[in-house]
Amino acid sequence: MARDPDGDGAFRSVADFAARRWNVRLRCPRCRHERVVSGGALWFLFHKRRWRDDLSQAPRRLWCSRCWISDRKKYIPRFERTRDAPTGDDLPAPDDASWKALIKRYRD
């Protein structure tokens, strides 16, 4: 589980990254390939597909594309919080209604 040094508590889900406006660095444990993804876009992917977004289950939905292409093996990436800009192809951003519902849920 990623820790927040600002004292806001632990990140427990992908929605925590999105609501706190952090990006996610995905790092392959085998080849060390990295990709930074917008926390909001990653949350929206999980939201649209109705996947559980808790950090104990979320990494299992993603795998290293380089290792998959070269060996046909799926290596589960490590999640790290970052303020770095997203890299690679952009994931679709959440629509306004979905984003406002997430933020409202965190304010209540």
Secondary structure by P-SEA (a helix, b strand, c coil): cccccccccccccaaaaaaabbbbbbbbccccbbbbbcaaaaaaaaaaacccccccccccccccaaaaaaccbbbbbbbbbbcccccccccccccaaaaaaaaaaaac
